[in-house]
């Protein structure tokens, strides 16, 4: 996606899809320091982090994609 996330059709689309993609990349030995996709995906999640711990995405994100 243009914002460095991955799209998924379950749960909260972009947050969960990006998290699962990062977990898969980590399982394949990729990390923030050696993989652009991991560093961009981590950056996406950090951009969404709210002061109250949530991510600010809700179930309407799938419809609004």
mmCIF file of the N, C-alpha and C atoms, coordinates in Angstrom:
data_MODEL
# 
_entry.id   MODEL 
# 
loop_
_atom_site.group_PDB 
_atom_site.id 
_atom_site.type_symbol 
_atom_site.label_atom_id 
_atom_site.label_alt_id 
_atom_site.label_comp_id 
_atom_site.label_asym_id 
_atom_site.label_entity_id 
_atom_site.label_seq_id 
_atom_site.pdbx_PDB_ins_code 
_atom_site.Cartn_x 
_atom_site.Cartn_y 
_atom_site.Cartn_z 
_atom_site.occupancy 
_atom_site.B_iso_or_equiv 
_atom_site.pdbx_formal_charge 
_atom_site.auth_seq_id 
_atom_site.auth_comp_id 
_atom_site.auth_asym_id 
_atom_site.auth_atom_id 
_atom_site.pdbx_PDB_model_num 
ATOM 1   N N  . UNK A 1 1  ? 0.848   -1.170  0.000  1.00 0.00 ? 1  UNK A N  1 
ATOM 2   C CA . UNK A 1 1  ? 0.000   0.000   0.000  1.00 0.00 ? 1  UNK A CA 1 
ATOM 3   C C  . UNK A 1 1  ? 0.901   1.243   0.000  1.00 0.00 ? 1  UNK A C  1 
ATOM 4   N N  . UNK A 1 2  ? 0.393   2.365   -0.442 1.00 0.00 ? 2  UNK A N  1 
ATOM 5   C CA . UNK A 1 2  ? 1.195   3.586   -0.481 1.00 0.00 ? 2  UNK A CA 1 
ATOM 6   C C  . UNK A 1 2  ? 1.724   4.038   0.885  1.00 0.00 ? 2  UNK A C  1 
ATOM 7   N N  . UNK A 1 3  ? 1.036   3.670   1.976  1.00 0.00 ? 3  UNK A N  1 
ATOM 8   C CA . UNK A 1 3  ? 1.480   4.095   3.312  1.00 0.00 ? 3  UNK A CA 1 
ATOM 9   C C  . UNK A 1 3  ? 2.379   3.074   3.993  1.00 0.00 ? 3  UNK A C  1 
ATOM 10  N N  . UNK A 1 4  ? 2.883   2.087   3.228  1.00 0.00 ? 4  UNK A N  1 
ATOM 11  C CA . UNK A 1 4  ? 3.787   1.042   3.703  1.00 0.00 ? 4  UNK A CA 1 
ATOM 12  C C  . UNK A 1 4  ? 3.119   -0.012  4.561  1.00 0.00 ? 4  UNK A C  1 
ATOM 13  N N  . UNK A 1 5  ? 1.800   -0.108  4.518  1.00 0.00 ? 5  UNK A N  1 
ATOM 14  C CA . UNK A 1 5  ? 1.089   -1.168  5.217  1.00 0.00 ? 5  UNK A CA 1 
ATOM 15  C C  . UNK A 1 5  ? 0.798   -2.299  4.237  1.00 0.00 ? 5  UNK A C  1 
ATOM 16  N N  . UNK A 1 6  ? 0.259   -3.400  4.743  1.00 0.00 ? 6  UNK A N  1 
ATOM 17  C CA . UNK A 1 6  ? -0.275  -4.471  3.922  1.00 0.00 ? 6  UNK A CA 1 
ATOM 18  C C  . UNK A 1 6  ? -1.766  -4.498  4.175  1.00 0.00 ? 6  UNK A C  1 
ATOM 19  N N  . UNK A 1 7  ? -2.549  -4.936  3.187  1.00 0.00 ? 7  UNK A N  1 
ATOM 20  C CA . UNK A 1 7  ? -4.003  -4.978  3.337  1.00 0.00 ? 7  UNK A CA 1 
ATOM 21  C C  . UNK A 1 7  ? -4.447  -6.391  3.679  1.00 0.00 ? 7  UNK A C  1 
ATOM 22  N N  . UNK A 1 8  ? -5.395  -6.509  4.600  1.00 0.00 ? 8  UNK A N  1 
ATOM 23  C CA . UNK A 1 8  ? -5.986  -7.799  4.955  1.00 0.00 ? 8  UNK A CA 1 
ATOM 24  C C  . UNK A 1 8  ? -7.480  -7.647  5.112  1.00 0.00 ? 8  UNK A C  1 
ATOM 25  N N  . UNK A 1 9  ? -8.225  -8.706  4.895  1.00 0.00 ? 9  UNK A N  1 
ATOM 26  C CA . UNK A 1 9  ? -9.689  -8.650  4.991  1.00 0.00 ? 9  UNK A CA 1 
ATOM 27  C C  . UNK A 1 9  ? -10.208 -9.291  6.267  1.00 0.00 ? 9  UNK A C  1 
ATOM 28  N N  . UNK A 1 10 ? -9.517  -9.191  7.341  1.00 0.00 ? 10 UNK A N  1 
ATOM 29  C CA . UNK A 1 10 ? -9.973  -9.746  8.608  1.00 0.00 ? 10 UNK A CA 1 
ATOM 30  C C  . UNK A 1 10 ? -9.644  -8.746  9.706  1.00 0.00 ? 10 UNK A C  1 
ATOM 31  N N  . UNK A 1 11 ? -10.289 -8.855  10.815 1.00 0.00 ? 11 UNK A N  1 
ATOM 32  C CA . UNK A 1 11 ? -9.973  -7.984  11.948 1.00 0.00 ? 11 UNK A CA 1 
ATOM 33  C C  . UNK A 1 11 ? -9.942  -6.519  11.543 1.00 0.00 ? 11 UNK A C  1 
ATOM 34  N N  . UNK A 1 12 ? -8.966  -5.844  11.995 1.00 0.00 ? 12 UNK A N  1 
ATOM 35  C CA . UNK A 1 12 ? -8.749  -4.446  11.629 1.00 0.00 ? 12 UNK A CA 1 
ATOM 36  C C  . UNK A 1 12 ? -7.706  -4.477  10.523 1.00 0.00 ? 12 UNK A C  1 
ATOM 37  N N  . UNK A 1 13 ? -8.159  -4.256  9.316  1.00 0.00 ? 13 UNK A N  1 
ATOM 38  C CA . UNK A 1 13 ? -7.425  -4.526  8.073  1.00 0.00 ? 13 UNK A CA 1 
ATOM 39  C C  . UNK A 1 13 ? -5.932  -4.250  8.092  1.00 0.00 ? 13 UNK A C  1 
ATOM 40  N N  . UNK A 1 14 ? -5.549  -3.003  8.143  1.00 0.00 ? 14 UNK A N  1 
ATOM 41  C CA . UNK A 1 14 ? -4.160  -2.642  7.916  1.00 0.00 ? 14 UNK A CA 1 
ATOM 42  C C  . UNK A 1 14 ? -3.259  -2.957  9.103  1.00 0.00 ? 14 UNK A C  1 
ATOM 43  N N  . UNK A 1 15 ? -3.759  -2.754  10.309 1.00 0.00 ? 15 UNK A N  1 
ATOM 44  C CA . UNK A 1 15 ? -2.945  -3.028  11.492 1.00 0.00 ? 15 UNK A CA 1 
ATOM 45  C C  . UNK A 1 15 ? -2.600  -4.511  11.580 1.00 0.00 ? 15 UNK A C  1 
ATOM 46  N N  . UNK A 1 16 ? -3.608  -5.385  11.513 1.00 0.00 ? 16 UNK A N  1 
ATOM 47  C CA . UNK A 1 16 ? -3.354  -6.822  11.626 1.00 0.00 ? 16 UNK A CA 1 
ATOM 48  C C  . UNK A 1 16 ? -2.585  -7.354  10.437 1.00 0.00 ? 16 UNK A C  1 
ATOM 49  N N  . UNK A 1 17 ? -2.912  -6.932  9.226  1.00 0.00 ? 17 UNK A N  1 
ATOM 50  C CA . UNK A 1 17 ? -2.204  -7.424  8.048  1.00 0.00 ? 17 UNK A CA 1 
ATOM 51  C C  . UNK A 1 17 ? -0.729  -7.057  8.116  1.00 0.00 ? 17 UNK A C  1 
ATOM 52  N N  . UNK A 1 18 ? -0.438  -5.837  8.522  1.00 0.00 ? 18 UNK A N  1 
ATOM 53  C CA . UNK A 1 18 ? 0.960   -5.413  8.639  1.00 0.00 ? 18 UNK A CA 1 
ATOM 54  C C  . UNK A 1 18 ? 1.665   -6.203  9.731  1.00 0.00 ? 18 UNK A C  1 
ATOM 55  N N  . UNK A 1 19 ? 1.009   -6.388  10.873 1.00 0.00 ? 19 UNK A N  1 
ATOM 56  C CA . UNK A 1 19 ? 1.611   -7.148  11.969 1.00 0.00 ? 19 UNK A CA 1 
ATOM 57  C C  . UNK A 1 19 ? 1.916   -8.580  11.535 1.00 0.00 ? 19 UNK A C  1 
ATOM 58  N N  . UNK A 1 20 ? 0.965   -9.244  10.860 1.00 0.00 ? 20 UNK A N  1 
ATOM 59  C CA . UNK A 1 20 ? 1.190   -10.622 10.407 1.00 0.00 ? 20 UNK A CA 1 
ATOM 60  C C  . UNK A 1 20 ? 2.296   -10.676 9.356  1.00 0.00 ? 20 UNK A C  1 
ATOM 61  N N  . UNK A 1 21 ? 2.344   -9.704  8.470  1.00 0.00 ? 21 UNK A N  1 
ATOM 62  C CA . UNK A 1 21 ? 3.417   -9.678  7.468  1.00 0.00 ? 21 UNK A CA 1 
ATOM 63  C C  . UNK A 1 21 ? 4.772   -9.530  8.155  1.00 0.00 ? 21 UNK A C  1 
ATOM 64  N N  . UNK A 1 22 ? 4.851   -8.670  9.145  1.00 0.00 ? 22 UNK A N  1 
ATOM 65  C CA . UNK A 1 22 ? 6.113   -8.480  9.862  1.00 0.00 ? 22 UNK A CA 1 
ATOM 66  C C  . UNK A 1 22 ? 6.518   -9.744  10.621 1.00 0.00 ? 22 UNK A C  1 
ATOM 67  N N  . UNK A 1 23 ? 5.556   -10.436 11.194 1.00 0.00 ? 23 UNK A N  1 
ATOM 68  C CA . UNK A 1 23 ? 5.862   -11.699 11.892 1.00 0.00 ? 23 UNK A CA 1 
ATOM 69  C C  . UNK A 1 23 ? 6.406   -12.736 10.914 1.00 0.00 ? 23 UNK A C  1 
ATOM 70  N N  . UNK A 1 24 ? 5.805   -12.807 9.729  1.00 0.00 ? 24 UNK A N  1 
ATOM 71  C CA . UNK A 1 24 ? 6.285   -13.739 8.707  1.00 0.00 ? 24 UNK A CA 1 
ATOM 72  C C  . UNK A 1 24 ? 7.689   -13.397 8.239  1.00 0.00 ? 24 UNK A C  1 
ATOM 73  N N  . UNK A 1 25 ? 7.933   -12.121 8.010  1.00 0.00 ? 25 UNK A N  1 
ATOM 74  C CA . UNK A 1 25 ? 9.271   -11.699 7.602  1.00 0.00 ? 25 UNK A CA 1 
ATOM 75  C C  . UNK A 1 25 ? 10.300  -11.988 8.692  1.00 0.00 ? 25 UNK A C  1 
ATOM 76  N N  . UNK A 1 26 ? 9.923   -11.775 9.948  1.00 0.00 ? 26 UNK A N  1 
ATOM 77  C CA . UNK A 1 26 ? 10.836  -12.079 11.061 1.00 0.00 ? 26 UNK A CA 1 
ATOM 78  C C  . UNK A 1 26 ? 11.141  -13.573 11.112 1.00 0.00 ? 26 UNK A C  1 
ATOM 79  N N  . UNK A 1 27 ? 10.134  -14.401 10.863 1.00 0.00 ? 27 UNK A N  1 
ATOM 80  C CA . UNK A 1 27 ? 10.343  -15.852 10.863 1.00 0.00 ? 27 UNK A CA 1 
ATOM 81  C C  . UNK A 1 27 ? 11.301  -16.268 9.743  1.00 0.00 ? 27 UNK A C  1 
ATOM 82  N N  . UNK A 1 28 ? 11.344  -15.464 8.678  1.00 0.00 ? 28 UNK A N  1 
ATOM 83  C CA . UNK A 1 28 ? 12.245  -15.746 7.558  1.00 0.00 ? 28 UNK A CA 1 
ATOM 84  C C  . UNK A 1 28 ? 13.621  -15.102 7.753  1.00 0.00 ? 28 UNK A C  1 
ATOM 85  N N  . UNK A 1 29 ? 13.863  -14.531 8.938  1.00 0.00 ? 29 UNK A N  1 
ATOM 86  C CA . UNK A 1 29 ? 15.166  -13.968 9.249  1.00 0.00 ? 29 UNK A CA 1 
ATOM 87  C C  . UNK A 1 29 ? 15.337  -12.501 8.884  1.00 0.00 ? 29 UNK A C  1 
ATOM 88  N N  . UNK A 1 30 ? 14.258  -11.859 8.479  1.00 0.00 ? 30 UNK A N  1 
ATOM 89  C CA . UNK A 1 30 ? 14.337  -10.447 8.133  1.00 0.00 ? 30 UNK A CA 1 
ATOM 90  C C  . UNK A 1 30 ? 14.126  -9.599  9.383  1.00 0.00 ? 30 UNK A C  1 
ATOM 91  N N  . UNK A 1 31 ? 14.806  -8.462  9.453  1.00 0.00 ? 31 UNK A N  1 
ATOM 92  C CA . UNK A 1 31 ? 14.720  -7.587  10.618 1.00 0.00 ? 31 UNK A CA 1 
ATOM 93  C C  . UNK A 1 31 ? 14.746  -6.133  10.166 1.00 0.00 ? 31 UNK A C  1 
ATOM 94  N N  . UNK A 1 32 ? 14.492  -5.256  11.110 1.00 0.00 ? 32 UNK A N  1 
ATOM 95  C CA . UNK A 1 32 ? 14.440  -3.815  10.832 1.00 0.00 ? 32 UNK A CA 1 
ATOM 96  C C  . UNK A 1 32 ? 15.734  -3.324  10.168 1.00 0.00 ? 32 UNK A C  1 
ATOM 97  N N  . UNK A 1 33 ? 16.853  -3.827  10.623 1.00 0.00 ? 33 UNK A N  1 
ATOM 98  C CA . UNK A 1 33 ? 18.149  -3.342  10.135 1.00 0.00 ? 33 UNK A CA 1 
ATOM 99  C C  . UNK A 1 33 ? 18.572  -3.932  8.795  1.00 0.00 ? 33 UNK A C  1 
ATOM 100 N N  . UNK A 1 34 ? 17.916  -5.028  8.323  1.00 0.00 ? 34 UNK A N  1 
ATOM 101 C CA . UNK A 1 34 ? 18.366  -5.641  7.073  1.00 0.00 ? 34 UNK A CA 1 
ATOM 102 C C  . UNK A 1 34 ? 17.268  -5.817  6.026  1.00 0.00 ? 34 UNK A C  1 
ATOM 103 N N  . UNK A 1 35 ? 16.091  -5.244  6.258  1.00 0.00 ? 35 UNK A N  1 
ATOM 104 C CA . UNK A 1 35 ? 14.984  -5.444  5.318  1.00 0.00 ? 35 UNK A CA 1 
ATOM 105 C C  . UNK A 1 35 ? 14.140  -4.165  5.230  1.00 0.00 ? 35 UNK A C  1 
ATOM 106 N N  . UNK A 1 36 ? 14.086  -3.581  4.050  1.00 0.00 ? 36 UNK A N  1 
ATOM 107 C CA . UNK A 1 36 ? 13.329  -2.350  3.865  1.00 0.00 ? 36 UNK A CA 1 
ATOM 108 C C  . UNK A 1 36 ? 11.841  -2.550  4.164  1.00 0.00 ? 36 UNK A C  1 
ATOM 109 N N  . UNK A 1 37 ? 11.281  -3.693  3.771  1.00 0.00 ? 37 UNK A N  1 
ATOM 110 C CA . UNK A 1 37 ? 9.859   -3.952  4.030  1.00 0.00 ? 37 UNK A CA 1 
ATOM 111 C C  . UNK A 1 37 ? 9.568   -3.962  5.530  1.00 0.00 ? 37 UNK A C  1 
ATOM 112 N N  . UNK A 1 38 ? 10.458  -4.549  6.313  1.00 0.00 ? 38 UNK A N  1 
ATOM 113 C CA . UNK A 1 38 ? 10.266  -4.588  7.772  1.00 0.00 ? 38 UNK A CA 1 
ATOM 114 C C  . UNK A 1 38 ? 10.362  -3.186  8.354  1.00 0.00 ? 38 UNK A C  1 
ATOM 115 N N  . UNK A 1 39 ? 11.359  -2.425  7.936  1.00 0.00 ? 39 UNK A N  1 
ATOM 116 C CA . UNK A 1 39 ? 11.494  -1.082  8.495  1.00 0.00 ? 39 UNK A CA 1 
ATOM 117 C C  . UNK A 1 39 ? 10.329  -0.190  8.092  1.00 0.00 ? 39 UNK A C  1 
ATOM 118 N N  . UNK A 1 40 ? 9.822   -0.332  6.874  1.00 0.00 ? 40 UNK A N  1 
ATOM 119 C CA . UNK A 1 40 ? 8.665   0.466   6.458  1.00 0.00 ? 40 UNK A CA 1 
ATOM 120 C C  . UNK A 1 40 ? 7.399   0.026   7.194  1.00 0.00 ? 40 UNK A C  1 
ATOM 121 N N  . UNK A 1 41 ? 7.208   -1.286  7.336  1.00 0.00 ? 41 UNK A N  1 
ATOM 122 C CA . UNK A 1 41 ? 6.035   -1.787  8.056  1.00 0.00 ? 41 UNK A CA 1 
ATOM 123 C C  . UNK A 1 41 ? 6.053   -1.378  9.522  1.00 0.00 ? 41 UNK A C  1 
ATOM 124 N N  . UNK A 1 42 ? 7.218   -1.457  10.144 1.00 0.00 ? 42 UNK A N  1 
ATOM 125 C CA . UNK A 1 42 ? 7.343   -1.022  11.541 1.00 0.00 ? 42 UNK A CA 1 
ATOM 126 C C  . UNK A 1 42 ? 7.069   0.470   11.658 1.00 0.00 ? 42 UNK A C  1 
ATOM 127 N N  . UNK A 1 43 ? 7.560   1.225   10.703 1.00 0.00 ? 43 UNK A N  1 
ATOM 128 C CA . UNK A 1 43 ? 7.291   2.663   10.697 1.00 0.00 ? 43 UNK A CA 1 
ATOM 129 C C  . UNK A 1 43 ? 5.814   2.969   10.583 1.00 0.00 ? 43 UNK A C  1 
ATOM 130 N N  . UNK A 1 44 ? 5.109   2.195   9.753  1.00 0.00 ? 44 UNK A N  1 
ATOM 131 C CA . UNK A 1 44 ? 3.664   2.362   9.611  1.00 0.00 ? 44 UNK A CA 1 
ATOM 132 C C  . UNK A 1 44 ? 2.966   2.142   10.948 1.00 0.00 ? 44 UNK A C  1 
ATOM 133 N N  . UNK A 1 45 ? 3.313   1.055   11.650 1.00 0.00 ? 45 UNK A N  1 
ATOM 134 C CA . UNK A 1 45 ? 2.681   0.774   12.938 1.00 0.00 ? 45 UNK A CA 1 
ATOM 135 C C  . UNK A 1 45 ? 3.018   1.849   13.972 1.00 0.00 ? 45 UNK A C  1 
ATOM 136 N N  . UNK A 1 46 ? 4.244   2.313   13.959 1.00 0.00 ? 46 UNK A N  1 
ATOM 137 C CA . UNK A 1 46 ? 4.630   3.365   14.910 1.00 0.00 ? 46 UNK A CA 1 
ATOM 138 C C  . UNK A 1 46 ? 3.911   4.678   14.617 1.00 0.00 ? 46 UNK A C  1 
ATOM 139 N N  . UNK A 1 47 ? 3.659   4.977   13.338 1.00 0.00 ? 47 UNK A N  1 
ATOM 140 C CA . UNK A 1 47 ? 2.927   6.199   12.971 1.00 0.00 ? 47 UNK A CA 1 
ATOM 141 C C  . UNK A 1 47 ? 1.513   6.181   13.532 1.00 0.00 ? 47 UNK A C  1 
ATOM 142 N N  . UNK A 1 48 ? 0.915   4.983   13.587 1.00 0.00 ? 48 UNK A N  1 
ATOM 143 C CA . UNK A 1 48 ? -0.466  4.860   14.047 1.00 0.00 ? 48 UNK A CA 1 
ATOM 144 C C  . UNK A 1 48 ? -0.609  4.829   15.559 1.00 0.00 ? 48 UNK A C  1 
ATOM 145 N N  . UNK A 1 49 ? 0.488   4.587   16.264 1.00 0.00 ? 49 UNK A N  1 
ATOM 146 C CA . UNK A 1 49 ? 0.420   4.443   17.721 1.00 0.00 ? 49 UNK A CA 1 
ATOM 147 C C  . UNK A 1 49 ? -0.154  5.704   18.367 1.00 0.00 ? 49 UNK A C  1 
ATOM 148 N N  . UNK A 1 50 ? -1.169  5.528   19.178 1.00 0.00 ? 50 UNK A N  1 
ATOM 149 C CA . UNK A 1 50 ? -1.786  6.636   19.901 1.00 0.00 ? 50 UNK A CA 1 
ATOM 150 C C  . UNK A 1 50 ? -1.207  6.728   21.307 1.00 0.00 ? 50 UNK A C  1 
ATOM 151 N N  . UNK A 1 51 ? -1.344  7.883   21.929 1.00 0.00 ? 51 UNK A N  1 
ATOM 152 C CA . UNK A 1 51 ? -0.860  8.065   23.300 1.00 0.00 ? 51 UNK A CA 1 
ATOM 153 C C  . UNK A 1 51 ? -1.526  7.111   24.285 1.00 0.00 ? 51 UNK A C  1 
ATOM 154 N N  . UNK A 1 52 ? -2.748  6.680   23.979 1.00 0.00 ? 52 UNK A N  1 
ATOM 155 C CA . UNK A 1 52 ? -3.483  5.794   24.883 1.00 0.00 ? 52 UNK A CA 1 
ATOM 156 C C  . UNK A 1 52 ? -3.289  4.323   24.516 1.00 0.00 ? 52 UNK A C  1 
ATOM 157 N N  . UNK A 1 53 ? -2.277  4.025   23.712 1.00 0.00 ? 53 UNK A N  1 
ATOM 158 C CA . UNK A 1 53 ? -1.854  2.676   23.393 1.00 0.00 ? 53 UNK A CA 1 
ATOM 159 C C  . UNK A 1 53 ? -2.525  2.062   22.174 1.00 0.00 ? 53 UNK A C  1 
ATOM 160 N N  . UNK A 1 54 ? -3.675  2.535   21.744 1.00 0.00 ? 54 UNK A N  1 
ATOM 161 C CA . UNK A 1 54 ? -4.335  1.955   20.581 1.00 0.00 ? 54 UNK A CA 1 
ATOM 162 C C  . UNK A 1 54 ? -3.689  2.393   19.280 1.00 0.00 ? 54 UNK A C  1 
ATOM 163 N N  . UNK A 1 55 ? -4.259  1.956   18.181 1.00 0.00 ? 55 UNK A N  1 
ATOM 164 C CA . UNK A 1 55 ? -3.733  2.277   16.862 1.00 0.00 ? 55 UNK A CA 1 
ATOM 165 C C  . UNK A 1 55 ? -4.619  3.247   16.085 1.00 0.00 ? 55 UNK A C  1 
ATOM 166 N N  . UNK A 1 56 ? -5.836  3.492   16.534 1.00 0.00 ? 56 UNK A N  1 
ATOM 167 C CA . UNK A 1 56 ? -6.689  4.450   15.857 1.00 0.00 ? 56 UNK A CA 1 
ATOM 168 C C  . UNK A 1 56 ? -7.390  3.913   14.627 1.00 0.00 ? 56 UNK A C  1 
ATOM 169 N N  . UNK A 1 57 ? -7.289  2.617   14.362 1.00 0.00 ? 57 UNK A N  1 
ATOM 170 C CA . UNK A 1 57 ? -7.982  2.014   13.229 1.00 0.00 ? 57 UNK A CA 1 
ATOM 171 C C  . UNK A 1 57 ? -9.191  1.262   13.767 1.00 0.00 ? 57 UNK A C  1 
ATOM 172 N N  . UNK A 1 58 ? -10.279 1.254   13.010 1.00 0.00 ? 58 UNK A N  1 
ATOM 173 C CA . UNK A 1 58 ? -11.450 0.501   13.441 1.00 0.00 ? 58 UNK A CA 1 
ATOM 174 C C  . UNK A 1 58 ? -12.002 -0.313  12.285 1.00 0.00 ? 58 UNK A C  1 
ATOM 175 N N  . UNK A 1 59 ? -13.085 -1.004  12.510 1.00 0.00 ? 59 UNK A N  1 
ATOM 176 C CA . UNK A 1 59 ? -13.640 -1.908  11.513 1.00 0.00 ? 59 UNK A CA 1 
ATOM 177 C C  . UNK A 1 59 ? -14.061 -1.206  10.225 1.00 0.00 ? 59 UNK A C  1 
ATOM 178 N N  . UNK A 1 60 ? -14.260 0.081   10.249 1.00 0.00 ? 60 UNK A N  1 
ATOM 179 C CA . UNK A 1 60 ? -14.645 0.809   9.044  1.00 0.00 ? 60 UNK A CA 1 
ATOM 180 C C  . UNK A 1 60 ? -13.473 1.004   8.079  1.00 0.00 ? 60 UNK A C  1 
ATOM 181 N N  . UNK A 1 61 ? -12.276 0.736   8.511  1.00 0.00 ? 61 UNK A N  1 
ATOM 182 C CA . UNK A 1 61 ? -11.109 0.895   7.650  1.00 0.00 ? 61 UNK A CA 1 
ATOM 183 C C  . UNK A 1 61 ? -11.205 0.005   6.415  1.00 0.00 ? 61 UNK A C  1 
ATOM 184 N N  . UNK A 1 62 ? -11.787 -1.192  6.564  1.00 0.00 ? 62 UNK A N  1 
ATOM 185 C CA . UNK A 1 62 ? -11.929 -2.095  5.417  1.00 0.00 ? 62 UNK A CA 1 
ATOM 186 C C  . UNK A 1 62 ? -12.825 -1.485  4.347  1.00 0.00 ? 62 UNK A C  1 
ATOM 187 N N  . UNK A 1 63 ? -13.907 -0.883  4.760  1.00 0.00 ? 63 UNK A N  1 
ATOM 188 C CA . UNK A 1 63 ? -14.836 -0.275  3.793  1.00 0.00 ? 63 UNK A CA 1 
ATOM 189 C C  . UNK A 1 63 ? -14.252 0.995   3.178  1.00 0.00 ? 63 UNK A C  1 
ATOM 190 N N  . UNK A 1 64 ? -13.440 1.695   3.945  1.00 0.00 ? 64 UNK A N  1 
ATOM 191 C CA . UNK A 1 64 ? -12.899 2.975   3.494  1.00 0.00 ? 64 UNK A CA 1 
ATOM 192 C C  . UNK A 1 64 ? -11.624 2.837   2.676  1.00 0.00 ? 64 UNK A C  1 
ATOM 193 N N  . UNK A 1 65 ? -11.101 1.611   2.530  1.00 0.00 ? 65 UNK A N  1 
ATOM 194 C CA . UNK A 1 65 ? -9.823  1.392   1.860  1.00 0.00 ? 65 UNK A CA 1 
ATOM 195 C C  . UNK A 1 65 ? -9.788  2.088   0.549  1.00 0.00 ? 65 UNK A C  1 
# 
